[in-house]
């Protein structure tokens, strides 16, 4: 029997263009990725929108567009906003 479900949170990598989310946390042991997120101003509570997924990830934060690589997107977890 099929039970409907919805995804409330996921990695930024799984969002579709146009979807918005609030950053819950970033999970990475890589210091380079951590520094990159700090420089982009991405931390818990940040609202972001995925504008483009391919060929490069483009996110929008506070009316600023940022290019993000797949490995960094994979490290960011968001709560999806409807």
C-alpha positions as a printed NumPy array, in Angstrom:
array([[  0.   ,   0.   ,   0.   ],
       [  1.318,   3.436,  -0.973],
       [  1.468,   6.046,   1.783],
       [  2.002,   9.642,   0.613],
       [  4.887,  11.502,   2.162],
       [  6.686,  14.781,   1.797],
       [ 10.307,  15.735,   2.196],
       [ 10.776,  18.512,   4.714],
       [ 14.553,  18.692,   4.611],
       [ 17.383,  17.501,   2.403],
       [ 20.784,  18.308,   1.024],
       [ 20.901,  21.43 ,  -1.145],
       [ 22.108,  19.141,  -3.922],
       [ 18.62 ,  17.554,  -4.119],
       [ 16.631,  20.788,  -4.506],
       [ 15.077,  21.614,  -7.858],
       [ 15.52 ,  25.041,  -9.467],
       [ 13.111,  27.505,  -7.898],
       [ 12.871,  25.677,  -4.57 ],
       [ 13.697,  27.606,  -1.425],
       [ 15.066,  26.486,   1.897],
       [ 16.461,  27.576,   5.228],
       [ 19.923,  26.236,   6.037],
       [ 19.678,  23.856,   8.985],
       [ 23.361,  22.924,   9.181],
       [ 26.385,  22.181,   7.071],
       [ 28.124,  18.856,   7.404],
       [ 31.651,  18.667,   6.143],
       [ 34.975,  17.571,   7.541],
       [ 36.705,  19.473,   4.723],
       [ 38.11 ,  22.728,   6.048],
       [ 38.12 ,  24.227,   2.521],
       [ 34.349,  23.766,   2.226],
       [ 33.795,  25.229,   5.699],
       [ 35.805,  28.328,   4.803],
       [ 33.958,  28.657,   1.496],
       [ 30.58 ,  28.613,   3.285],
       [ 31.739,  31.245,   5.782],
       [ 32.979,  33.493,   2.96 ],
       [ 29.63 ,  33.109,   1.137],
       [ 27.754,  34.026,   4.303],
       [ 25.958,  30.678,   4.468],
       [ 25.207,  29.498,   7.995],
       [ 22.303,  28.082,   9.983],
       [ 19.156,  30.153,   9.445],
       [ 20.186,  31.535,   6.043],
       [ 17.381,  31.607,   3.432],
       [ 18.501,  30.399,   0.021],
       [ 16.866,  29.686,  -3.334],
       [ 18.294,  27.309,  -5.908],
       [ 18.211,  29.271,  -9.161],
       [ 20.079,  26.81 , -11.389],
       [ 21.358,  23.262, -10.86 ],
       [ 23.241,  22.57 , -14.081],
       [ 25.876,  23.09 , -15.473],
       [ 26.835,  25.038, -12.349],
       [ 24.803,  25.438,  -9.189],
       [ 23.597,  28.987,  -8.654],
       [ 21.919,  29.972,  -5.41 ],
       [ 20.408,  33.244,  -4.319],
       [ 21.012,  34.563,  -0.795],
       [ 19.722,  38.002,   0.206],
       [ 19.417,  39.082,  -3.462],
       [ 23.011,  37.978,  -4.095],
       [ 23.696,  35.227,  -6.625],
       [ 26.435,  32.748,  -5.75 ],
       [ 27.944,  29.904,  -7.783],
       [ 28.336,  26.719,  -5.814],
       [ 29.974,  23.408,  -6.714],
       [ 28.287,  20.037,  -6.214],
       [ 30.521,  18.991,  -3.303],
       [ 29.678,  22.157,  -1.378],
       [ 25.961,  21.814,  -2.184],
       [ 26.092,  18.259,  -0.867],
       [ 27.398,  19.549,   2.499],
       [ 24.503,  22.002,   3.041],
       [ 21.254,  20.706,   4.555],
       [ 18.102,  22.785,   4.252],
       [ 14.513,  22.756,   5.482],
       [ 12.377,  23.215,   2.389],
       [ 10.04 ,  26.242,   2.359],
       [  6.784,  25.907,   0.423]])
